[in-house]
Amino acid sequence: MSYNVDKIFEDVIYLSKVHNKASYESNTNRFKEERYDELSDLVKAEDVAAESQKFCEDVFMSFKKFGKVRGADQMNLNYFMIYYVFPTILCEEQEGKAICDTLRDTWNSYFKSNINYTDYNTLYEGFQTKIFGIPIGKN
């Protein structure tokens, strides 16, 4: 069975540009409620490496143009994975770290990227308060 990449990565351009804690929290909750079930084959798989490979292939097939994924699209996909997919897997799954390690390695290899992951709380706490575009501290 292939992944519903269009649903998982719906609004990827908008969602990959996170500006504050409130929008990140709202977007993450919406991802969990509306899209996380689409990853059930991956997170419940006996062979996570094979499912990760299949997931990456499906993403590639959905976003490729002229045989490759454009740089801007790849950047948005990477951000989406870092902001939503990895933190949600870590939060929702008991074996989340092992799943994320495998998925990260497969993603980096497949897309010639160098992304890593972190948990939701670390990302959430990393947003800074800005006044006139100048950071003045953490929210």
C-alpha positions, 0 to 999 in steps of 0.5 A, a space after each residue: 500500500 502506498 502513502 497518501 502523500 498529498 494528504 500528509 504534505 497538504 499545504 507543505 509550503 504554508 506549514 513549513 514556514 512557522 513564525 510563532 509558538 501559537 501557530 506551531 502548536 495549532 498546526 501540530 495539533 491539526 497534523 496529529 488529528 487530520 494526517 498522522 493516521 496516514 503514517 500508520 503503516 510506517 510507525 506500526 511496521 515490522 520492517 521500518 527500514 523498508 517502510 521508510 524507503 517506500 515512504 521516501 519513494 512515494 514522496 519523491 514520486 509525488 513531488 518530482 518534476 523532470 526526474 528530481 525534486 526542485 530545491 525549494 520543494 525539497 527545502 519545504 519537505 525537509 522543514 515539514 519533516 522536522 517540524 511535524 512528522 518527526 516530533 509527532 512520531 516521537 510524541 505518539 510512539 513508544 519506539 519513536 526514537 528508533 523509527 525516527 532514526 531509521 526514517 531520518 537516515 533513509 530520508 537523508 540518503 534518498 533525498 541527499 539531505 542532511 536533516 535531523 530531528 528533535 522533539 516537539 517541546 524543544 522546537 516549541 520552546 525555541 521560538 523567540 518573542 520579536 518586537 519590530 523583527 528584533 528577537 528579545 527573548 524566548 516566548 
